[in-house]
Amino acid sequence: MSPNGEKALSSTKAMPAHRRLGLTDDQLLGFYEQMALARIMDDRLIALNRQGKVPLVASCQGSEAASMGLALAAKTDGDCFLFPYYRDMPMKLVMGVSPLETMIGHIGKDGNTFNGGRQFLLQGASPNFPIIHLSNVVGSNLSQAVGYALGCKTLGEDTVVFVSFGDGGSSEGECHEAMNFAGVHKLPVVFCCYNNRLAISVPQEKQMAIENLADRAAGYGFPGVVVDGTDSLEVYRIAKEAIDRARDPSGGPTFLELKVERLKPHTSDDDDTRYRTPEDMEDSRRRDPLARLNAYLSDLGILTPAHDEQIFQESRAEVNRVTDAAENAPWPDASNLYGHLYAP
Amino acid sequence: MTVKSTIEAIREAMHEELVADPRVMVLGEDVGTRGGVFLATQNFIEEFGEHRIIDTPLAECSIAGVSLGLAFRGLRPIAEIQFSDFWWYAANQLIGEASRVHYGTNGYLSAPMVVRIPYGGGVRGGLFHSQYIESYLYNTPGLKVIAPSNPYDAKGLLKSAIRDDNPVIFLEHKKTYRAVRGEVPDTSYTIPIGRAEVKRPGTDITLISYGLAIHYGMEAATLLEGDDVSVEVLDLRTLRPLDNETILESVKRTGKALIVHEASVTGGVGAEVAAIIAEGAFEYLDAPVTRLCGPDLPAMAFAPTMEDGFMVNTQKITDALLKLAAY
């Protein structure tokens, strides 16, 4: 809950934080394995971009704990629907999207269930997952998520809707309109703002006159919570609370400001050395969510260096395998350019 | 059959669909207790409740975006944008997002939603309550765009739009709301989207138009009977997809085409219709394809003298038809 968040992982050996949250050692280890996989996948996508094989990468590095902690809460709940944004590749992995489909989607090969090669970053929607990620026009997903939640409420369903966006997206007028609408109707929506303090190159102080975006929630009549977005367990804990609140008849939306880091440039097309200092980047690296979770598991003796090495070896092998498979997959037939313009 | 105004027909279409399909919802500014500023949704909130008839905040972007989200969840929203002049806020959700849902998900998702938008001049609405927006919409693949001219078409086409699984923009000319009345069946019927209608058969010139201008075109055609000029009047009714077949069939018979609309001439629907004729009926033409359209100005001026200058009327159409007849 604290912006620079040293508190959240504090726990005793007898009763560590994750067990208090109802997560077993194995569940958390599995979560760590997925985070390692996401990191290696992200590094590979960047490498493939440099080889000219992946046109665009929006690196998730630094926001994995936010993206995955939310997804873990949604997945264990079992009745949540997600409207992610372009840094949420790890969220999709947690929800069960395979590494192969992720790789195929980023290259644009045939066979992904979200868009059939019509979109990058695995945008679109798939019959296999409770996810709609229509576009990467920042802020556009907010009112859609609110409408989806209104639909669920109208139908008498208990579904809770998550929508994620960045501090940059929070400046869009759409963000205001969506949160206001959700507040009026007390809709079951969790607004998840990943604040990495940069809208590409524009720093937070040039984006807004406040320190905590969560303060804005008061203006819409629902709670705003500042969360250390590099702390997986804290994100998970707060997300579960937000789900409960969404379903409470006297509850409604929650705004989560997840303070995250951006460990890479905005996208593969960006050069962040033009606007970030080496010290700033070093500060960000000290809050690497993967290293943080590693330290937590290691301190508790759940993860040994040998096991960690094994996890990374297996993740590399998996990413190698899906890279080869995706590179060998066929391109979508050119005729797929047409069709599905109008629903029949 | 009962004689009804266009606004009554529009209300009846929504009412029938709200009764028939519990997934249908209405949302927009003032659509609840106020019944809409034009009374298109009068008494709906009393009959269907505030869970289906939603008075929204004054925020067009979220009206469109929330509608899209409702459609994602399997509901069938009818959104009202109070005036066409305010729709620009919703452009991102309609042109940018809704139009790409089916295509961008490779046919998995669809966006069954209708956005009703009152538009057009002749009501002393001035620069910001009279705009024509169809030129900005009809060239968006993935959207359907309808612009009826009369109560019968308005009811049948709106019902088709509500039942359609795609985002449909339904443009309602404000001046037709009460000025244009006609016989409308009290029972349910639909009119297919994408079909133009020959309102009046003729042999010398095809007059192609839509919306309010159709009525001036019909008057002009009647006036020219005395001059032995036989004018066929074609009501496009749907602007996307255009009914190329009916356009070409008519122009091939008459050999001359006058395209009339109130929206600004450059890049308007008429430009596309002219291109369709040039490509598909060139050898049948006896005269240049001619456009009589609104001037290239931002929108309607306020003073009646200037407003009349902007608008198409029977006299302007008659003059254009006579000139074309003499060519």
Chai-1 contact restraints between the chains, C-beta under 6 A:
chainA,res_idxA,chainB,res_idxB,connection_type,confidence,min_distance_angstrom,max_distance_angstrom,comment,restraint_id
A,N115,B,N106,contact,1.0,0.0,6.0,A-B,restraint_1
A,G116,B,N106,contact,1.0,0.0,6.0,A-B,restraint_2
A,R118,B,G104,contact,1.0,0.0,6.0,A-B,restraint_3
A,R118,B,N106,contact,1.0,0.0,6.0,A-B,restraint_4
A,Q119,B,G104,contact,1.0,0.0,6.0,A-B,restraint_5
A,G124,B,G104,contact,1.0,0.0,6.0,A-B,restraint_6
A,G124,B,T105,contact,1.0,0.0,6.0,A-B,restraint_7
A,A125,B,T105,contact,1.0,0.0,6.0,A-B,restraint_8
A,A125,B,Y108,contact,1.0,0.0,6.0,A-B,restraint_9
A,A125,B,L109,contact,1.0,0.0,6.0,A-B,restraint_10
A,P127,B,Y108,contact,1.0,0.0,6.0,A-B,restraint_11
A,I132,B,F72,contact,1.0,0.0,6.0,A-B,restraint_12
A,L134,B,E97,contact,1.0,0.0,6.0,A-B,restraint_13
A,S135,B,E97,contact,1.0,0.0,6.0,A-B,restraint_14
A,V137,B,G96,contact,1.0,0.0,6.0,A-B,restraint_15
A,S140,B,E97,contact,1.0,0.0,6.0,A-B,restraint_16
A,S143,B,S62,contact,1.0,0.0,6.0,A-B,restraint_17
A,S143,B,G65,contact,1.0,0.0,6.0,A-B,restraint_18
A,S143,B,V66,contact,1.0,0.0,6.0,A-B,restraint_19
A,Q144,B,G65,contact,1.0,0.0,6.0,A-B,restraint_20
A,Q144,B,L68,contact,1.0,0.0,6.0,A-B,restraint_21
A,Q144,B,G69,contact,1.0,0.0,6.0,A-B,restraint_22
A,V146,B,V66,contact,1.0,0.0,6.0,A-B,restraint_23
A,G147,B,V66,contact,1.0,0.0,6.0,A-B,restraint_24
A,G147,B,L68,contact,1.0,0.0,6.0,A-B,restraint_25
A,G147,B,G69,contact,1.0,0.0,6.0,A-B,restraint_26
A,G147,B,L70,contact,1.0,0.0,6.0,A-B,restraint_27
A,Y148,B,G69,contact,1.0,0.0,6.0,A-B,restraint_28
A,Y148,B,F72,contact,1.0,0.0,6.0,A-B,restraint_29
A,Y148,B,R73,contact,1.0,0.0,6.0,A-B,restraint_30
A,G151,B,L70,contact,1.0,0.0,6.0,A-B,restraint_31
A,G151,B,R73,contact,1.0,0.0,6.0,A-B,restraint_32
A,G151,B,L75,contact,1.0,0.0,6.0,A-B,restraint_33
A,T154,B,H51,contact,1.0,0.0,6.0,A-B,restraint_34
A,E174,B,C61,contact,1.0,0.0,6.0,A-B,restraint_35
A,E177,B,A59,contact,1.0,0.0,6.0,A-B,restraint_36
A,E177,B,C61,contact,1.0,0.0,6.0,A-B,restraint_37
A,E177,B,S62,contact,1.0,0.0,6.0,A-B,restraint_38
A,A178,B,S62,contact,1.0,0.0,6.0,A-B,restraint_39
A,N180,B,P57,contact,1.0,0.0,6.0,A-B,restraint_40
A,F181,B,S62,contact,1.0,0.0,6.0,A-B,restraint_41
A,H340,B,H102,contact,1.0,0.0,6.0,A-B,restraint_42
A,H340,B,Y103,contact,1.0,0.0,6.0,A-B,restraint_43
A,H340,B,N106,contact,1.0,0.0,6.0,A-B,restraint_44
A,H340,B,G107,contact,1.0,0.0,6.0,A-B,restraint_45
A,L341,B,Y103,contact,1.0,0.0,6.0,A-B,restraint_46
A,L341,B,P141,contact,1.0,0.0,6.0,A-B,restraint_47
A,L341,B,G142,contact,1.0,0.0,6.0,A-B,restraint_48
A,Y342,B,N166,contact,1.0,0.0,6.0,A-B,restraint_49
A,A343,B,H102,contact,1.0,0.0,6.0,A-B,restraint_50
A,A343,B,S110,contact,1.0,0.0,6.0,A-B,restraint_51
A,A343,B,D165,contact,1.0,0.0,6.0,A-B,restraint_52
A,A343,B,N166,contact,1.0,0.0,6.0,A-B,restraint_53
